[in-house]
Amino acid sequence: MLLERVQFDSIEMYDEAKKRVQYGLSFTKNKKSVIIYTTDKALHEKFLEEIEQRCILNNFENIYDMEKLIGKGSFGKVH
């Protein structure tokens, strides 16, 4: 799966059969998903940190305040 335009989610689920928590990462593109998971919370958090550094923020407006538009062009705007 090419990683352009992929939706990324972190999930936590409880496996009833094995009586343990599983920490997962879900990658979705064109309504097709791949989920990888581990029972090691520290490993999950480390992978989550690494993948977030390489992904585009979908919640950029919630994290940062854009004060002033300084330029715009055919491909985007600069604040």
C-alpha positions in Angstrom: 0.0 0.0 0.0 1.5 3.3 -1.0 1.4 5.7 1.9 0.1 8.8 0.0 -3.4 9.8 1.1 -3.6 7.1 3.7 -5.8 7.6 6.8 -4.1 6.6 10.0 -5.7 5.7 13.3 -4.4 4.4 16.6 -6.7 1.8 18.2 -6.9 -0.2 21.4 -8.8 -3.4 21.6 -9.4 -6.2 24.1 -8.9 -9.8 22.9 -11.5 -11.9 24.8 -10.0 -15.2 23.7 -6.5 -14.4 25.0 -7.6 -12.1 27.8 -5.2 -9.3 26.9 -5.2 -5.7 25.4 -3.9 -5.3 21.9 -2.6 -1.9 20.6 -3.1 -1.4 16.9 -2.4 1.0 14.1 -4.9 1.1 11.2 -4.0 2.4 7.8 -7.0 3.0 5.4 -6.9 3.9 1.7 -9.8 3.6 -0.8 -11.9 1.8 1.8 -9.3 -0.9 2.2 -7.6 -1.3 5.6 -4.5 -2.9 7.1 -4.3 -3.2 10.9 -1.1 -4.1 12.7 -1.1 -4.7 16.4 1.1 -5.6 19.4 0.5 -6.4 23.1 3.6 -4.3 24.0 2.3 -0.8 24.9 5.8 0.8 24.8 6.5 -0.6 21.3 3.1 0.7 20.1 3.8 4.2 21.5 7.3 4.3 19.9 5.9 3.3 16.5 3.1 5.9 16.9 5.7 8.6 17.6 7.7 7.6 14.5 4.8 7.4 12.2 3.3 10.7 13.4 6.6 12.4 12.5 6.3 11.2 8.9 2.6 11.9 8.3 0.7 15.0 7.4 -1.4 16.4 10.3 -5.1 16.1 9.7 -5.9 18.2 12.8 -3.4 21.0 12.0 -6.1 23.7 12.6 -6.8 22.3 16.1 -3.2 22.4 17.2 -1.9 25.7 15.6 -3.4 29.2 15.3 -3.0 30.8 11.9 -2.8 34.5 12.3 -2.2 36.0 8.9 -2.2 35.0 5.2 1.2 36.0 3.8 0.8 34.5 0.3 -1.1 32.1 -1.9 -0.7 30.4 -5.2 -2.0 27.6 -7.4 -1.1 24.9 -5.0 -1.8 26.4 -1.6 -1.7 29.2 0.9 1.0 30.3 3.3 0.0 31.7 6.7 
